[in-house]
Structures are given as structure tokens and as C-alpha cells.
């Protein structure tokens, strides 16, 4: 057991108007984890975020949902990481991914931001991209719909029927990353 916790970050936008949108799927996954672990997310002492501490196996985890807009989420995450003395290689960022169909997951360490404003903000604030990402597929917009408009819309009827199971599977992937490591979780969850 290590003293340094894992920081599990769920990206999204604050406010009830965004709560059920595709862009908030990362925050939704962290909410599922909080429920499983019996963690109450409340105002962080030093970061503009909701946060709570729990355990996954023998590992301490701090669940964090920035209370800033997606494109400003790096500051709150950096403040939470600095406060808990968490290095980038123990940060797991859960975020929406346009390049994966809804229901598909990919877990990886590092990489670019692929146009994702939340990841851009994190890379800028942390001064590195070397953190874990749980990329939660939301699919591409239909036809010529603007991706920025698409991610801020609620899930469709078919997606909503499958959403709870997908959120649970995504939370399973985060927990497996903490307890079993990257190679195991990639074998088990990447599709």
C-alpha cells in the first residue's frame, strides 16, 4: 500500500443543463464510482472541484470532478494534484471520446489531446500529457452536425437504454487500472 493516492478525474461541465450530456460522461463515471465506494463528493478544500476520498482495493483514491468548464479543467486538477502530492503518472482522467463508438472504451497512458479541450487544458496546467486516460466512446455526430453541438446534447433514446451498463463498465476499467495496472486493463477492456 502506498501513501500517495490515485487521482481519478471525471471531466465535464458544471450545472444541471450539462449533467446528462455526452460531454459529461467522464463526470458520470466518477459519480458511479463514488456511489460504489460510498464516497460523498463535496467542495475540495483547495481546488475548484467536487472531491471525495475512498479506497479501491488497497489503494487510496481521490475522486475529483472539476467545477469549471471543460476548457478550464486543468487548473482545478492541478490544484487537487498538488494538494494531495499526486504525480501525473497516478492521475486517471475519464473523458468523452468522439473517435470511439458509443459503448467502446480505450485505456492508455499519455498521448495528445486530439482536439479535446479538457485534455488541452490538463496538458497545459500539468505541463505534461503523461497521465492515464480512460477514453469513453460517445461516437461521432450524425451527418454534418457540429461536434461541439453534438457533445453538449443529451444521449439518444437507444444510448440511454445502455448508458447505466456502459458507465458501470467504465468504472470497472478505472478500478482495474488502479488495482491491476495498464497491461491488464488494456487486455480486459480495450475494444
For each residue, the residues with C-beta under 8 A, 3 or more apart:
1: 58 59
2: 59 60
3: 60
4: 60 84 85 86 87 90
5: 53 59 60 61 62 84 86 90
6: 56 59 60 61 62 86 90 91 92 178
7: 61 62 64 77 80 81 84 86 90 91 92
8: 30 33 61 62 63 64 92 94 174 178
9: 26 30 64 65 66 73 77 80 91 92 93 94
10: 26 27 28 29 30 31 63 64 65 94
11: 23 24 26 27 66 70 73 93 94 95 96 118
12: 18 21 23 24 25 26 27 28 65 66 70
13: 18 21 23 24 69 70 152
14: 18 66 67 68 69
15: 18 19
16: 19
17:
18: 12 13 14 15 21 23 24 152
19: 15 16 24
20: 24 154 155
21: 12 13 18 24 151 152 153 154 155
22: 25 96 138 150 151 152 153 154 155
23: 11 12 13 18 70 96 151 152
24: 11 12 13 18 19 20 21 27 28 96
25: 12 22 28 29 94 95 96 136 138 167 170
26: 9 10 11 12 29 30 93 94 95 96 118 134 136
27: 10 11 12 24 30 31 65
28: 10 12 24 25 31 32 167
29: 10 25 26 32 33 94 134 136 167 170 171 174
30: 8 9 10 26 27 33 34 41 63 64 65 94
31: 10 27 28 34 35 41 65
32: 28 29 35 36 167 168 170 171
33: 8 29 30 36 37 39 54 61 63 171 174 175
34: 30 31 37 39 40 41 52 54 63
35: 31 32 38
36: 32 33 171
37: 33 34 54 55 56 61 63
38: 35 54
39: 33 34 52 53 54 63
40: 34 52
41: 30 31 34 50 51 52 63 65
42: 50 51 52
43: 49 50 51
44: 47 48 49 50 51 64 76 79 80 83
45: 83
46: 79 80 82 83
47: 44 51 64 66 75 76 77 79 80 83
48: 44 66 67 68 75 76 79
49: 43 44 64 65 66 67 68 76 77 79 80
50: 41 42 43 44 64 65 67
51: 41 42 43 44 47 62 63 64 65 80
52: 34 39 40 41 42 62 63
53: 5 39 60 61 62 63
54: 33 34 37 38 39 60 61 62 63
55: 37 58 59 60 61
56: 6 37 59 61 175 178 179
57: 175 178 179
58: 1 55 179
59: 1 2 5 6 55 56 178 179
60: 2 3 4 5 6 53 54 55
61: 5 6 7 8 33 37 53 54 55 56 178
62: 5 6 7 8 51 52 53 54 80 84 86
63: 8 10 30 33 34 37 39 41 51 52 53 54
64: 7 8 9 10 30 44 47 49 50 51 76 77 80
65: 9 10 12 27 30 31 41 49 50 51
66: 9 11 12 14 47 48 49 72 73 76 77
67: 14 48 49 50 76
68: 14 48 49 72 73 75 76
69: 13 14 72 73
70: 11 12 13 23 73 117 118 121
71: 117 118 120 121
72: 66 68 69 75 76 121
73: 9 11 66 68 69 70 76 77 118 121 122
74: 77 78 120 121 122 123 124 125 126
75: 47 48 68 72 78 79 121 125
76: 44 47 48 49 64 66 67 68 72 73 79 80
77: 7 9 47 49 64 66 73 74 80 81 91 93 122 125 126
78: 74 75 81 82 125 126
79: 44 46 47 48 49 75 76 82 83
80: 7 9 44 46 47 49 51 62 64 76 77 83 84 86
81: 7 77 78 84 85 86 87 88 91 126
82: 46 78 79 85
83: 44 45 46 47 79 80
84: 4 5 7 62 80 81
85: 4 81 82
86: 4 5 6 7 62 80 81 90 91
87: 4 81 90 91
88: 81 91 126 128 130 131
89: 109 130 131 132
90: 4 5 6 7 86 87
91: 6 7 9 77 81 86 87 88 126 131 132
92: 6 7 8 9 131 132 133 134 174 177 178
93: 9 11 26 77 118 119 122 131 132 133 134
94: 8 9 10 11 25 26 29 30 133 134 136 170 174
95: 11 25 26 116 118 119 133 134 135 136
96: 11 22 23 24 25 26 116 136 138 151
97: 100 106 116 135 136 137 138
98: 138 139 140 141 147 150 151
99: 114 137 140
100: 97 104 105 106 135 136 137 138 139
101: 104 137 139
102: 137 138 139 155 159 162 166
103: 137 162 166
104: 100 101 137 191
105: 100 134 135 136 137 169 170 173 189 190 191
106: 97 100 133 134 135 137 190 191
107: 132 133 134 135 173 177 182 185 186 189 190
108: 111 132 133 135 182 186
109: 89 130 131 132 133 182
110: 129 130 131
111: 108 114 129 133
112: 119 129
113: 116 117 119 120 123 129
114: 99 111 119
115:
116: 95 96 97 113 119 120
117: 70 71 113 120 121
118: 11 26 70 71 73 93 95 121 122
119: 93 95 112 113 114 116 122 123 129 133
120: 71 74 113 116 117 123 124
121: 70 71 72 73 74 75 117 118 124 125
122: 73 74 77 93 118 119 125 126 129 131
123: 74 113 119 120 126 127 128 129
124: 74 120 121 127
125: 74 75 77 78 121 122
126: 74 77 78 81 88 91 122 123 129 131
127: 123 124
128: 88 123 131
129: 110 111 112 113 119 122 123 126
130: 88 89 109 110
131: 88 89 91 92 93 109 110 122 126 128
132: 89 91 92 93 107 108 109 177 182
133: 92 93 94 95 106 107 108 109 111 119
134: 26 29 92 93 94 95 105 106 107 170 173 174 177
135: 95 97 100 105 106 107 108
136: 25 26 29 94 95 96 97 100 105 166 170
137: 97 99 100 101 102 103 104 105 106
138: 22 25 96 97 98 100 102 151
139: 98 100 101 102
140: 98 99 147 150
141: 98 145 146 147 149 150
142: 145
143:
144:
145: 141 142 149 150
146: 141 149 150
147: 98 140 141 150 151
148: 151 152
149: 141 145 146 152 153
150: 22 98 140 141 145 146 147 153
151: 21 22 23 96 98 138 147 148
152: 13 18 21 22 23 148 149
153: 21 22 149 150
154: 20 21 22 160
155: 20 21 22 102 159 160 163
156: 159 160
157: 160 161
158: 161 162
159: 102 155 156 162 163
160: 154 155 156 157 163
161: 157 158
162: 102 103 158 159 165 166
163: 155 159 160 166 167
164: 167 168
165: 162 168 169
166: 102 103 136 162 163 169 170
167: 25 28 29 32 163 164 170 171
168: 32 164 165 171 172
169: 105 165 166 172 173 189
170: 25 29 32 94 105 134 136 166 167 173 174
171: 29 32 33 36 167 168 174 175
172: 168 169 175 176 189
173: 105 107 134 169 170 176 177 185 188 189
174: 8 29 33 92 94 134 170 171 177 178
175: 33 56 57 171 172 178 179
176: 172 173 179 180 184 185 188 189
177: 92 107 132 134 173 174 180 181 182 185
178: 6 8 56 57 59 61 92 174 175
179: 56 57 58 59 175 176
180: 176 177 184 185
181: 177 184 185
182: 107 108 109 132 177 185 186
183: 186 187
184: 176 180 181 187 188
185: 107 173 176 177 180 181 182 188 189 190
186: 107 108 182 183 189 190
187: 183 184 190
188: 173 176 184 185
189: 105 107 169 172 173 176 185 186
190: 105 106 107 185 186 187
191: 104 105 106
